[in-house]
Amino acid sequence: MAKSRAEIQRAYRERQKQKNNDEYLRRERDRKNGSYVPTAELSENDKKEA
């Protein structure tokens, strides 16, 4: 059975983690922080949803 895109990405991240853990952790941290938006910058409706 074919893998979904999420499964492919999960496997890729696991391979990266095993190859070069320090570099992987730095890049993963940057990736996660890129989607973070401080609460002060959210609209009132968005604050209620979160």
PDB file of N, CA, C and O in Angstrom:
ATOM      1  N   MET A   1       0.839  -1.177   0.000  1.00  0.00           N
ATOM      2  CA  MET A   1       0.000   0.000   0.000  1.00  0.00           C
ATOM      3  C   MET A   1       0.890   1.248   0.000  1.00  0.00           C
ATOM      4  O   MET A   1       1.927   1.275   0.662  1.00  0.00           O
ATOM      5  N   ALA A   2       0.491   2.250  -0.722  1.00  0.00           N
ATOM      6  CA  ALA A   2       1.267   3.482  -0.836  1.00  0.00           C
ATOM      7  C   ALA A   2       1.168   4.299   0.453  1.00  0.00           C
ATOM      8  O   ALA A   2       0.171   4.250   1.172  1.00  0.00           O
ATOM      9  N   LYS A   3       2.226   5.041   0.714  1.00  0.00           N
ATOM     10  CA  LYS A   3       2.250   5.895   1.900  1.00  0.00           C
ATOM     11  C   LYS A   3       1.610   7.235   1.587  1.00  0.00           C
ATOM     12  O   LYS A   3       1.688   7.732   0.464  1.00  0.00           O
ATOM     13  N   SER A   4       0.975   7.813   2.603  1.00  0.00           N
ATOM     14  CA  SER A   4       0.420   9.159   2.453  1.00  0.00           C
ATOM     15  C   SER A   4       1.564  10.164   2.565  1.00  0.00           C
ATOM     16  O   SER A   4       2.667   9.809   2.978  1.00  0.00           O
ATOM     17  N   ARG A   5       1.301  11.414   2.197  1.00  0.00           N
ATOM     18  CA  ARG A   5       2.336  12.446   2.288  1.00  0.00           C
ATOM     19  C   ARG A   5       2.801  12.620   3.736  1.00  0.00           C
ATOM     20  O   ARG A   5       3.986  12.840   3.987  1.00  0.00           O
ATOM     21  N   ALA A   6       1.876  12.522   4.681  1.00  0.00           N
ATOM     22  CA  ALA A   6       2.239  12.677   6.091  1.00  0.00           C
ATOM     23  C   ALA A   6       3.178  11.554   6.530  1.00  0.00           C
ATOM     24  O   ALA A   6       4.131  11.797   7.271  1.00  0.00           O
ATOM     25  N   GLU A   7       2.916  10.337   6.082  1.00  0.00           N
ATOM     26  CA  GLU A   7       3.777   9.208   6.435  1.00  0.00           C
ATOM     27  C   GLU A   7       5.160   9.352   5.809  1.00  0.00           C
ATOM     28  O   GLU A   7       6.171   9.043   6.441  1.00  0.00           O
ATOM     29  N   ILE A   8       5.197   9.821   4.568  1.00  0.00           N
ATOM     30  CA  ILE A   8       6.477  10.045   3.897  1.00  0.00           C
ATOM     31  C   ILE A   8       7.283  11.097   4.646  1.00  0.00           C
ATOM     32  O   ILE A   8       8.479  10.916   4.877  1.00  0.00           O
ATOM     33  N   GLN A   9       6.635  12.196   5.026  1.00  0.00           N
ATOM     34  CA  GLN A   9       7.318  13.278   5.739  1.00  0.00           C
ATOM     35  C   GLN A   9       7.800  12.806   7.106  1.00  0.00           C
ATOM     36  O   GLN A   9       8.909  13.149   7.517  1.00  0.00           O
ATOM     37  N   ARG A  10       6.997  12.035   7.807  1.00  0.00           N
ATOM     38  CA  ARG A  10       7.372  11.513   9.122  1.00  0.00           C
ATOM     39  C   ARG A  10       8.613  10.628   9.002  1.00  0.00           C
ATOM     40  O   ARG A  10       9.531  10.730   9.816  1.00  0.00           O
ATOM     41  N   ALA A  11       8.643   9.761   7.989  1.00  0.00           N
ATOM     42  CA  ALA A  11       9.792   8.883   7.770  1.00  0.00           C
ATOM     43  C   ALA A  11      11.034   9.696   7.421  1.00  0.00           C
ATOM     44  O   ALA A  11      12.133   9.378   7.876  1.00  0.00           O
ATOM     45  N   TYR A  12      10.866  10.736   6.620  1.00  0.00           N
ATOM     46  CA  TYR A  12      11.986  11.603   6.243  1.00  0.00           C
ATOM     47  C   TYR A  12      12.578  12.264   7.478  1.00  0.00           C
ATOM     48  O   TYR A  12      13.798  12.301   7.638  1.00  0.00           O
ATOM     49  N   ARG A  13      11.729  12.782   8.349  1.00  0.00           N
ATOM     50  CA  ARG A  13      12.226  13.444   9.561  1.00  0.00           C
ATOM     51  C   ARG A  13      12.961  12.456  10.462  1.00  0.00           C
ATOM     52  O   ARG A  13      13.956  12.816  11.090  1.00  0.00           O
ATOM     53  N   GLU A  14      12.485  11.225  10.531  1.00  0.00           N
ATOM     54  CA  GLU A  14      13.169  10.200  11.323  1.00  0.00           C
ATOM     55  C   GLU A  14      14.562   9.924  10.758  1.00  0.00           C
ATOM     56  O   GLU A  14      15.525   9.802  11.514  1.00  0.00           O
ATOM     57  N   ARG A  15      14.670   9.826   9.432  1.00  0.00           N
ATOM     58  CA  ARG A  15      15.980   9.599   8.804  1.00  0.00           C
ATOM     59  C   ARG A  15      16.916  10.767   9.083  1.00  0.00           C
ATOM     60  O   ARG A  15      18.094  10.562   9.377  1.00  0.00           O
ATOM     61  N   GLN A  16      16.398  11.994   8.992  1.00  0.00           N
ATOM     62  CA  GLN A  16      17.217  13.170   9.258  1.00  0.00           C
ATOM     63  C   GLN A  16      17.686  13.183  10.707  1.00  0.00           C
ATOM     64  O   GLN A  16      18.830  13.539  10.989  1.00  0.00           O
ATOM     65  N   LYS A  17      16.820  12.802  11.612  1.00  0.00           N
ATOM     66  CA  LYS A  17      17.148  12.784  13.033  1.00  0.00           C
ATOM     67  C   LYS A  17      18.296  11.811  13.302  1.00  0.00           C
ATOM     68  O   LYS A  17      19.181  12.095  14.110  1.00  0.00           O
ATOM     69  N   GLN A  18      18.277  10.668  12.623  1.00  0.00           N
ATOM     70  CA  GLN A  18      19.315   9.664  12.839  1.00  0.00           C
ATOM     71  C   GLN A  18      20.634  10.056  12.182  1.00  0.00           C
ATOM     72  O   GLN A  18      21.702   9.704  12.684  1.00  0.00           O
ATOM     73  N   LYS A  19      20.574  10.779  11.064  1.00  0.00           N
ATOM     74  CA  LYS A  19      21.793  11.152  10.345  1.00  0.00           C
ATOM     75  C   LYS A  19      22.595  12.213  11.082  1.00  0.00           C
ATOM     76  O   LYS A  19      23.783  12.024  11.344  1.00  0.00           O
ATOM     77  N   ASN A  20      21.961  13.315  11.416  1.00  0.00           N
ATOM     78  CA  ASN A  20      22.668  14.452  11.999  1.00  0.00           C
ATOM     79  C   ASN A  20      21.744  15.108  13.014  1.00  0.00           C
ATOM     80  O   ASN A  20      21.036  16.062  12.694  1.00  0.00           O
ATOM     81  N   ASN A  21      21.753  14.602  14.216  1.00  0.00           N
ATOM     82  CA  ASN A  21      20.769  14.994  15.217  1.00  0.00           C
ATOM     83  C   ASN A  21      20.842  16.476  15.588  1.00  0.00           C
ATOM     84  O   ASN A  21      19.799  17.120  15.697  1.00  0.00           O
ATOM     85  N   ASP A  22      22.037  17.037  15.785  1.00  0.00           N
ATOM     86  CA  ASP A  22      22.143  18.442  16.199  1.00  0.00           C
ATOM     87  C   ASP A  22      21.586  19.385  15.137  1.00  0.00           C
ATOM     88  O   ASP A  22      20.815  20.294  15.443  1.00  0.00           O
ATOM     89  N   GLU A  23      21.985  19.158  13.893  1.00  0.00           N
ATOM     90  CA  GLU A  23      21.489  19.990  12.794  1.00  0.00           C
ATOM     91  C   GLU A  23      19.986  19.809  12.639  1.00  0.00           C
ATOM     92  O   GLU A  23      19.263  20.777  12.405  1.00  0.00           O
ATOM     93  N   TYR A  24      19.515  18.580  12.768  1.00  0.00           N
ATOM     94  CA  TYR A  24      18.081  18.302  12.653  1.00  0.00           C
ATOM     95  C   TYR A  24      17.305  19.063  13.726  1.00  0.00           C
ATOM     96  O   TYR A  24      16.291  19.694  13.428  1.00  0.00           O
ATOM     97  N   LEU A  25      17.771  19.007  14.953  1.00  0.00           N
ATOM     98  CA  LEU A  25      17.062  19.671  16.045  1.00  0.00           C
ATOM     99  C   LEU A  25      16.997  21.179  15.830  1.00  0.00           C
ATOM    100  O   LEU A  25      15.966  21.798  16.093  1.00  0.00           O
ATOM    101  N   ARG A  26      18.096  21.778  15.351  1.00  0.00           N
ATOM    102  CA  ARG A  26      18.102  23.215  15.095  1.00  0.00           C
ATOM    103  C   ARG A  26      17.100  23.577  14.007  1.00  0.00           C
ATOM    104  O   ARG A  26      16.343  24.536  14.157  1.00  0.00           O
ATOM    105  N   ARG A  27      17.089  22.824  12.918  1.00  0.00           N
ATOM    106  CA  ARG A  27      16.182  23.115  11.809  1.00  0.00           C
ATOM    107  C   ARG A  27      14.726  22.856  12.197  1.00  0.00           C
ATOM    108  O   ARG A  27      13.833  23.601  11.794  1.00  0.00           O
ATOM    109  N   GLU A  28      14.487  21.808  12.976  1.00  0.00           N
ATOM    110  CA  GLU A  28      13.123  21.508  13.416  1.00  0.00           C
ATOM    111  C   GLU A  28      12.616  22.607  14.351  1.00  0.00           C
ATOM    112  O   GLU A  28      11.451  23.000  14.285  1.00  0.00           O
ATOM    113  N   ARG A  29      13.493  23.097  15.215  1.00  0.00           N
ATOM    114  CA  ARG A  29      13.128  24.186  16.128  1.00  0.00           C
ATOM    115  C   ARG A  29      12.775  25.438  15.330  1.00  0.00           C
ATOM    116  O   ARG A  29      11.788  26.109  15.632  1.00  0.00           O
ATOM    117  N   ASP A  30      13.572  25.753  14.316  1.00  0.00           N
ATOM    118  CA  ASP A  30      13.290  26.910  13.465  1.00  0.00           C
ATOM    119  C   ASP A  30      11.978  26.734  12.710  1.00  0.00           C
ATOM    120  O   ASP A  30      11.220  27.691  12.548  1.00  0.00           O
ATOM    121  N   ARG A  31      11.708  25.521  12.249  1.00  0.00           N
ATOM    122  CA  ARG A  31      10.476  25.247  11.509  1.00  0.00           C
ATOM    123  C   ARG A  31       9.257  25.452  12.410  1.00  0.00           C
ATOM    124  O   ARG A  31       8.271  26.066  12.000  1.00  0.00           O
ATOM    125  N   LYS A  32       9.331  24.937  13.631  1.00  0.00           N
ATOM    126  CA  LYS A  32       8.221  25.081  14.574  1.00  0.00           C
ATOM    127  C   LYS A  32       8.007  26.541  14.959  1.00  0.00           C
ATOM    128  O   LYS A  32       6.871  27.012  15.012  1.00  0.00           O
ATOM    129  N   ASN A  33       9.097  27.255  15.228  1.00  0.00           N
ATOM    130  CA  ASN A  33       8.985  28.656  15.635  1.00  0.00           C
ATOM    131  C   ASN A  33       8.470  29.536  14.509  1.00  0.00           C
ATOM    132  O   ASN A  33       7.931  30.612  14.768  1.00  0.00           O
ATOM    133  N   GLY A  34       8.624  29.105  13.278  1.00  0.00           N
ATOM    134  CA  GLY A  34       8.156  29.893  12.148  1.00  0.00           C
ATOM    135  C   GLY A  34       6.648  30.019  12.103  1.00  0.00           C
ATOM    136  O   GLY A  34       6.125  30.978  11.536  1.00  0.00           O
ATOM    137  N   SER A  35       5.943  29.071  12.690  1.00  0.00           N
ATOM    138  CA  SER A  35       4.484  29.117  12.660  1.00  0.00           C
ATOM    139  C   SER A  35       3.895  29.741  13.934  1.00  0.00           C
ATOM    140  O   SER A  35       2.677  29.873  14.052  1.00  0.00           O
ATOM    141  N   TYR A  36       4.742  30.117  14.867  1.00  0.00           N
ATOM    142  CA  TYR A  36       4.279  30.705  16.119  1.00  0.00           C
ATOM    143  C   TYR A  36       3.890  32.162  15.909  1.00  0.00           C
ATOM    144  O   TYR A  36       4.633  32.926  15.293  1.00  0.00           O
ATOM    145  N   VAL A  37       2.726  32.546  16.421  1.00  0.00           N
ATOM    146  CA  VAL A  37       2.275  33.936  16.369  1.00  0.00           C
ATOM    147  C   VAL A  37       1.960  34.360  17.803  1.00  0.00           C
ATOM    148  O   VAL A  37       1.128  33.735  18.462  1.00  0.00           O
ATOM    149  N   PRO A  38       2.615  35.414  18.292  1.00  0.00           N
ATOM    150  CA  PRO A  38       2.333  35.867  19.654  1.00  0.00           C
ATOM    151  C   PRO A  38       0.852  36.227  19.824  1.00  0.00           C
ATOM    152  O   PRO A  38       0.214  36.704  18.885  1.00  0.00           O
ATOM    153  N   THR A  39       0.321  36.001  21.000  1.00  0.00           N
ATOM    154  CA  THR A  39      -1.081  36.262  21.287  1.00  0.00           C
ATOM    155  C   THR A  39      -1.435  37.729  21.071  1.00  0.00           C
ATOM    156  O   THR A  39      -2.548  38.039  20.645  1.00  0.00           O
ATOM    157  N   ALA A  40      -0.518  38.618  21.354  1.00  0.00           N
ATOM    158  CA  ALA A  40      -0.781  40.051  21.203  1.00  0.00           C
ATOM    159  C   ALA A  40      -1.067  40.427  19.753  1.00  0.00           C
ATOM    160  O   ALA A  40      -1.733  41.431  19.497  1.00  0.00           O
ATOM    161  N   GLU A  41      -0.577  39.640  18.807  1.00  0.00           N
ATOM    162  CA  GLU A  41      -0.777  39.946  17.395  1.00  0.00           C
ATOM    163  C   GLU A  41      -2.047  39.319  16.820  1.00  0.00           C
ATOM    164  O   GLU A  41      -2.392  39.573  15.666  1.00  0.00           O
ATOM    165  N   LEU A  42      -2.741  38.505  17.611  1.00  0.00           N
ATOM    166  CA  LEU A  42      -3.957  37.852  17.129  1.00  0.00           C
ATOM    167  C   LEU A  42      -5.167  38.765  17.296  1.00  0.00           C
ATOM    168  O   LEU A  42      -5.197  39.621  18.180  1.00  0.00           O
ATOM    169  N   SER A  43      -6.156  38.572  16.439  1.00  0.00           N
ATOM    170  CA  SER A  43      -7.403  39.312  16.589  1.00  0.00           C
ATOM    171  C   SER A  43      -8.188  38.714  17.760  1.00  0.00           C
ATOM    172  O   SER A  43      -7.855  37.636  18.253  1.00  0.00           O
ATOM    173  N   GLU A  44      -9.220  39.415  18.195  1.00  0.00           N
ATOM    174  CA  GLU A  44     -10.031  38.923  19.310  1.00  0.00           C
ATOM    175  C   GLU A  44     -10.671  37.572  18.980  1.00  0.00           C
ATOM    176  O   GLU A  44     -10.723  36.687  19.834  1.00  0.00           O
ATOM    177  N   ASN A  45     -11.155  37.412  17.752  1.00  0.00           N
ATOM    178  CA  ASN A  45     -11.768  36.141  17.359  1.00  0.00           C
ATOM    179  C   ASN A  45     -10.762  35.001  17.388  1.00  0.00           C
ATOM    180  O   ASN A  45     -11.081  33.898  17.832  1.00  0.00           O
ATOM    181  N   ASP A  46      -9.550  35.263  16.916  1.00  0.00           N
ATOM    182  CA  ASP A  46      -8.520  34.228  16.920  1.00  0.00           C
ATOM    183  C   ASP A  46      -8.109  33.861  18.343  1.00  0.00           C
ATOM    184  O   ASP A  46      -7.802  32.702  18.620  1.00  0.00           O
ATOM    185  N   LYS A  47      -8.100  34.835  19.240  1.00  0.00           N
ATOM    186  CA  LYS A  47      -7.749  34.555  20.629  1.00  0.00           C
ATOM    187  C   LYS A  47      -8.777  33.621  21.257  1.00  0.00           C
ATOM    188  O   LYS A  47      -8.421  32.737  22.036  1.00  0.00           O
ATOM    189  N   LYS A  48     -10.050  33.814  20.920  1.00  0.00           N
ATOM    190  CA  LYS A  48     -11.108  32.975  21.479  1.00  0.00           C
ATOM    191  C   LYS A  48     -11.003  31.544  20.972  1.00  0.00           C
ATOM    192  O   LYS A  48     -11.326  30.605  21.700  1.00  0.00           O
ATOM    193  N   GLU A  49     -10.554  31.365  19.726  1.00  0.00           N
ATOM    194  CA  GLU A  49     -10.427  30.030  19.147  1.00  0.00           C
ATOM    195  C   GLU A  49      -9.285  29.253  19.774  1.00  0.00           C
ATOM    196  O   GLU A  49      -9.367  28.032  19.910  1.00  0.00           O
ATOM    197  N   ALA A  50      -8.222  29.944  20.156  1.00  0.00           N
ATOM    198  CA  ALA A  50      -7.024  29.272  20.665  1.00  0.00           C
ATOM    199  C   ALA A  50      -7.149  28.848  22.091  1.00  0.00           C
ATOM    200  O   ALA A  50      -6.214  28.271  22.647  1.00  0.00           O
TER     201      ALA A  50
END
